[in-house]
């Protein structure tokens, strides 16, 4: 079942607990803020192209701004549960300044690897203090007063950031500290906002207040490939999600993903995945068996336990 949600700062508080009682299949989510999450119960899969990364109970993860494809699976009749902390570079700058001035915390990070550079998400098993932190946060979220207390939220966010940055250098710490740059956040937000819009690279550079040459250089630095190639890949990834999770026609999917016509969509899809969209859908349906072969027609609702 496909679900597409947009989690913006205007719609969400800083700390959110999500509970899903049913397995809704692969979901598409668009984040306008960075997020740090923790799996309380069940199994979570994060998708990156053809790879699927498994997260289990007790794992902590980071999600960057933009589109994410994921699957949340309940466990033994119990709902899937996770907690997400949302933040902006301004939030992070404020917290780090507070930790530095008040406690003299020296903040540095020397870690860098392919995961940090190329993925918009990272994860790792939660260590003891993090597991205790999220268990306590889960209890706090049951209290009505906490849900409307901005000071309490800020204290919890500061504690979480401290637990991460006081840890030895790792992908999670690297991702969090890379988001202090507000200019970078604005650049990324403009890029992600226009994935499914018919817009030229020249117009994108104008919106980001950069020359065309500067825009292309910065884009490659952020996303490790030219703008046109990256946008095509993002649209094809979304098309693949729609193929396996909805009953929409090939032409409808191509149109929804901003391809100029169906034949062009089929040609690019085959070049990227080695088969036509129809073949890809049929192989997926055959692999999951007859009982689960009916694509979802209705989007699922995310149940928010707050």
C-alpha positions in Angstrom: 0.0 0.0 0.0 1.4 3.4 -0.9 1.2 6.4 1.4 2.7 9.8 0.7 2.9 12.3 3.5 4.5 15.6 3.8 5.9 16.4 7.3 6.4 20.1 7.5 7.5 22.2 10.5 4.1 24.0 10.4 2.2 20.7 10.8 4.3 18.9 13.4 5.7 19.6 16.9 9.4 18.9 17.7 8.7 15.4 19.1 6.2 13.0 17.5 5.3 9.4 18.3 3.9 7.3 15.4 1.9 4.1 15.8 0.9 1.9 12.9 -1.3 -1.1 13.7 -1.4 -2.4 10.1 1.3 -3.2 7.6 0.8 -0.6 4.9 3.6 -1.6 2.6 6.1 0.8 1.1 5.4 4.4 2.0 6.7 7.7 0.6 7.4 10.5 3.0 8.7 14.0 2.3 10.4 15.7 5.2 10.9 19.5 5.3 13.0 19.2 8.5 15.8 16.8 9.5 14.7 14.0 11.8 16.3 11.6 14.3 14.2 8.6 15.1 14.1 5.5 17.2 12.3 2.2 16.6 10.4 1.3 19.8 8.7 -1.8 18.4 8.5 -3.7 15.0 10.7 -3.6 11.9 11.5 -0.7 9.7 12.9 -0.9 6.1 14.6 2.1 4.4 14.9 1.9 0.6 17.8 3.4 -1.4 17.5 2.5 -5.0 17.6 -1.3 -5.3 18.9 -1.8 -1.7 16.7 -2.2 1.4 18.2 -1.4 4.8 16.6 -3.2 7.9 16.1 -1.5 11.2 14.9 -3.3 14.3 13.7 -2.5 17.8 16.3 -0.4 19.5 17.9 1.1 16.4 18.4 4.9 16.1 18.3 6.5 12.7 18.7 9.9 10.9 16.5 11.1 8.0 17.6 14.0 5.8 15.3 16.6 4.2 13.5 15.4 1.1 11.9 12.1 -0.1 12.2 8.8 1.7 10.8 5.4 0.9 10.2 3.2 3.9 8.2 0.3 5.2 7.0 -0.1 8.8 6.1 -3.6 9.9 4.2 -4.5 13.2 5.5 -7.2 15.4 3.6 -10.3 16.6 0.2 -8.6 16.6 1.6 -5.5 18.3 1.7 -2.2 16.4 4.8 -0.7 14.9 6.0 2.2 17.0 8.6 4.9 16.5 9.5 8.3 17.9 10.8 11.1 15.7 12.6 14.3 16.8 12.4 17.0 14.1 14.8 19.9 13.9 16.2 22.7 11.7 19.8 24.0 11.4 18.7 26.9 13.6 17.5 24.5 16.3 20.8 22.7 16.1 22.9 25.8 16.2 21.0 27.0 19.3 21.5 23.7 21.1 25.2 23.4 20.3 25.9 26.9 21.4 24.1 26.2 24.7 26.2 23.0 25.2 29.4 24.8 24.4 28.8 27.9 26.6 27.1 26.2 29.5 29.2 23.0 29.7 32.3 23.8 27.7 31.6 20.9 25.4 34.2 20.7 22.6 32.3 19.6 19.5 34.2 18.0 16.6 33.8 15.2 14.1 36.4 13.6 11.8 34.2 10.8 10.4 33.4 10.6 6.7 32.4 7.6 4.6 30.4 6.7 1.5 27.2 6.3 3.6 27.5 9.8 5.0 28.2 11.3 1.5 25.7 9.4 -0.6 22.7 8.5 1.6 20.0 10.7 2.9 19.6 8.4 5.9 21.9 6.5 8.3 21.2 4.1 11.2 22.9 2.2 14.0 22.0 0.2 17.0 21.1 2.4 19.9 23.5 2.3 22.8 22.4 2.0 26.4 22.0 5.7 27.2 20.0 6.3 24.0 17.7 3.3 24.7 17.0 4.7 28.1 16.5 8.2 26.7 13.8 7.1 24.3 12.1 4.9 26.9 11.8 7.9 29.1 10.6 10.1 26.2 8.0 7.5 25.4 6.7 7.9 29.0 6.8 11.7 28.7 4.6 11.6 25.6 1.8 10.0 27.6 1.6 13.1 29.7 -0.8 15.8 28.3 1.2 18.6 29.9 4.4 17.6 28.1 2.7 17.8 24.7 2.1 21.6 25.1 5.4 22.4 26.9 7.9 23.9 24.5 10.6 24.2 27.2 10.3 20.5 28.0 10.6 19.6 24.3 13.7 21.8 24.0 15.3 20.1 27.0 14.6 16.6 25.5 16.1 17.7 22.1 19.2 19.1 23.8 19.6 15.9 25.7 19.4 13.8 22.5 21.8 16.0 20.6 24.3 15.7 23.6 24.0 11.9 23.6 24.9 11.8 19.9 27.7 14.4 19.7 29.4 13.1 22.8 29.6 9.7 21.2 32.7 8.6 19.2 32.7 9.8 15.6 30.3 7.9 13.4 27.8 8.3 10.5 25.0 9.5 12.8 27.1 12.1 14.4 28.5 13.2 11.1 25.0 13.6 9.6 23.8 15.6 12.5 26.7 18.0 12.6 26.6 18.5 8.8 23.2 20.2 9.1 24.4 23.3 11.0 24.6 25.2 7.8 21.3 27.1 7.2 22.3 28.0 3.6 22.7 24.3 2.9 19.3 23.6 4.2 17.7 26.3 2.0 19.5 25.0 -1.0 18.4 21.4 -0.4 14.8 22.5 0.3 14.6 24.3 -3.1 16.0 21.2 -4.8 13.6 18.7 -3.1 10.5 21.0 -3.5 10.9 20.8 -7.3 11.4 17.1 -8.0 8.0 16.6 -9.5 7.7 20.0 -11.2 8.4 20.9 -14.7 11.2 23.4 -14.2 14.5 24.2 -15.8 17.9 24.1 -14.2 18.2 27.8 -15.0 15.0 28.6 -13.0 16.3 26.5 -10.1 19.5 28.4 -10.0 17.6 31.7 -10.0 15.4 30.5 -7.1 18.5 29.6 -5.1 20.1 33.0 -5.8 23.1 31.4 -7.7 24.5 31.6 -11.1 23.9 28.6 -13.3 27.6 27.6 -13.0 27.6 28.0 -9.2 24.3 26.1 -8.9 25.6 23.1 -10.9 28.9 23.0 -8.9 27.0 23.1 -5.6 24.5 20.6 -6.7 27.2 18.1 -7.6 28.9 18.7 -4.2 25.6 18.0 -2.4 24.3 15.1 -4.5 27.3 13.6 -6.2 25.8 13.9 -9.8 24.6 16.5 -12.2 21.1 18.0 -11.6 19.4 16.5 -14.7 20.6 13.0 -13.9 19.7 13.3 -10.2 16.2 14.6 -10.9 15.5 11.8 -13.4 16.7 9.2 -10.9 14.5 10.6 -8.2 11.4 10.5 -10.5 12.2 7.0 -11.6 12.5 5.8 -8.0 9.1 7.3 -7.2 7.7 5.7 -10.4 9.0 2.3 -9.2 7.2 2.8 -5.9 3.9 3.6 -7.6 4.3 0.5 -9.9 4.5 -1.9 -7.0 2.1 -0.2 -4.6 -0.8 1.1 -6.7 -3.0 0.0 -9.6 -2.3 3.2 -11.6 -1.6 2.7 -15.3 1.9 3.1 -16.8 0.8 6.4 -18.5 -0.7 7.8 -15.2 2.5 7.0 -13.3 4.7 8.6 -16.0 2.6 11.7 -16.0 2.5 11.9 -12.2 6.3 11.7 -12.1 6.7 14.6 -14.6 7.8 12.7 -17.7 6.8 14.4 -20.9 5.2 11.3 -22.4 4.8 7.6 -21.8 7.3 6.4 -24.3 10.0 8.6 -22.9 9.1 7.3 -19.4 9.4 3.7 -20.5 12.7 4.3 -22.3 14.3 6.0 -19.2 12.9 3.3 -16.9 14.3 0.5 -19.0 17.7 2.2 -19.2 17.8 2.6 -15.4 16.4 -0.8 -14.3 16.9 -3.1 -17.3 13.2 -3.8 -18.0 10.0 -1.9 -18.9 7.7 -0.6 -16.2 5.1 -3.3 -17.0 7.7 -6.1 -16.7 8.9 -4.6 -13.4 5.4 -4.6 -12.0 4.6 -8.1 -13.2 7.8 -9.5 -11.7 7.0 -7.8 -8.4 3.5 -9.2 -8.3 4.8 -12.7 -9.1 7.3 -12.5 -6.3 4.9 -11.7 -3.6 2.3 -14.4 -4.5 -1.4 -14.4 -5.4 -2.7 -13.4 -1.9 -0.8 -10.1 -1.9 -0.8 -9.4 -5.6 -3.6 -6.9 -5.5 -2.1 -3.3 -5.5 -3.6 -0.9 -3.1 -6.2 1.6 -4.3 -6.5 3.8 -1.3 -3.7 5.7 0.5 -3.2 4.6 4.1 -3.5 7.0 7.1 -0.6 7.4 9.5 -1.9 7.1 13.0 -0.3 9.6 15.3 -0.4 8.7 19.0 -0.1 12.1 20.5 
